[in-house]
Amino acid sequence: RGDVPNGAGLAGGDGVRHGLGCDAVCLCAGIPFDIMGLTVLAIGASLPSCFSSVLAARQGFAAMAVSNAFGSNVFSILFSLGFPCLVETLFIHPLQPYVVQSSSITLSTLVLVVSLLIFIAVMAVTRLRLNRAVGLFCLLLYAALLTAVVVLSQLHVLS
């Protein structure tokens, strides 16, 4: 169907606004940056997309809902990381590499890849059908991810 569901996109909006001041909050509250990134910032960036997907799904546009979830994440990873790196290396510090100051970037990337592979496996098992069990599984997987990050942070594996 080529229609656009009513209200889809109204709640959309990824932005830098939610990241402003988070460094100060992390430092003052003693919250590790990894936990802030996986919780507050991620939820703030993803909720509008989530609401758009719910609206699309409720109106019978399941493919659009799933595409929205993947599309917003692809945009966040490729554009939201690529554009600042390009600006930094072209205009602010020309021809100098942009160094990511995070000891957990490898772990974060691994978690992303493993999560995607698990989701693909779940979709294969359910024959691309989303239901309550898949929704619950995804939420439990996210809770397990957050628990693992908190535990690793407390053990100073993520610092």
N, C-alpha and C positions, 0 to 999 in steps of 0.2 A: 504494500500500500504506500502510495506516495504522499499521503496526508501527513500533516504535522499535528500531533495531539494538542488539544487545548491546554495552554499553560506550560507546555514543555519549553524549557529555556528561560522561563520567567525567573526561576530560582537559581539559574546558572550564574557562575561568576567565580573564577579562580583569581586570586590576587595576592599581592605582596603585603597588603594591609594587615593581614593577621600575623605576619612575622615580626612586625615592628614592636620592639620592646620586649620580645620573648627572651632575648639574651639576659636582660636585666632581671626578669622574673625568675629565670633558671638560676642565676647567680644568687639572688636574694633568698629564694626559697630552698636552695640546695637541690633542685631538681636537675638530674642529668639531661643534657641536650637531646640525647637519643629518646628518652621517655617523652619529653616535650614534643619532639618531632613526630613520634608515633601515636601520640594521643591528641593533644590540644590542636596542634597545627594541622595534623592530618584530618581530624574530624572537622575543623573549621573550613578546610579546603574542600572536603568531600560531601558535606551535608547538602549544599545546593544541588550537586549532581545526583545525590541519592533521592532528593525530593523530585527532581525532574524524571528520574527513572521510575519512581513509584507512579507518578502521573501518567507516564507513557504506558506502563504495564497495565494500569487500571483501565486504560482506554483501549486495550487490546494490541498495543504495540510492543510486544515482548522483545522482539529483535532490536528495536530502538533502545529499549531500556538496557539491555546487555551491551549493545554497542556504545551507549553513553558511558557506562561504567568503564569499559576498556579504553574508549577514546579519551576520556578525561585523564586517565592514568598515563596513557602514552604521551599525551600533551604535557602533563606535569613532569614526566621523566625527561623527555627529549627537549621540549621547548623551554620549560622553566629552569632546567639546568643548563641547556645549551646556550640560550640567549645571554644570561649573565656572564657565562664564561667567555663568550665572544666579545661582549662589551669590555670586560675586564682586560682581555688580552689584546684588543685592538686600540682602545682609547685610554684606559686608566694606567695600565702597565704594559705598553706595547711589546709584543714579541717575548714576553716572559710567561712561562707556564703558570697556570692557575693551580695552586696547591690546595687540595681539599684537606682541611684541618680537622679530620675526624679519624680516630683510631678504629672506628667501627664501620667504616664504609664497606669493607669487604664482607663483614657479617650482615649488614643491611642489604647488600646486593644479593648475597646468598639466600637470605630470608625471602626476598622478593621473588627470586627464581624458584625456590622450593615451593612457595605459596602458589605461584602460577602453575607449576607442574602438578601439584595436588589438586588444584581446581580443574585443570584439564582432565586429570584422571577421574574426578568426580563426574564431570560432564560426560565422559565416555561411558562410565558405568550407568549413569541415569539416561543415556541416549539423548543428551541435550535438553533434558526436562528439568525445569526449576520447580521445586516444591518446598514445603515446610522443612522437610528433612535436610535438603540442600542448604536452605537459609540458616537453619540451626547449626549445621556443620560449619558453615562459613563463619558464623559468629563465634562458635567455640574455637575454631582455628585462630581467629583474631585474638580471642582472650588468651589462648595458649601462647601466642606470639608475644603479647604484652607481658604475660607472666615471665616468660623466658628472658625478655629484655630487662625487666625489673630485677630478676635474680642475678643475671650476668652483671648488671650495673652495680648491685650491692656487693658482688664479689670482686668488683673493680676490673672485670674483664673488659667492660665498656667504660673507658675513661678518657 
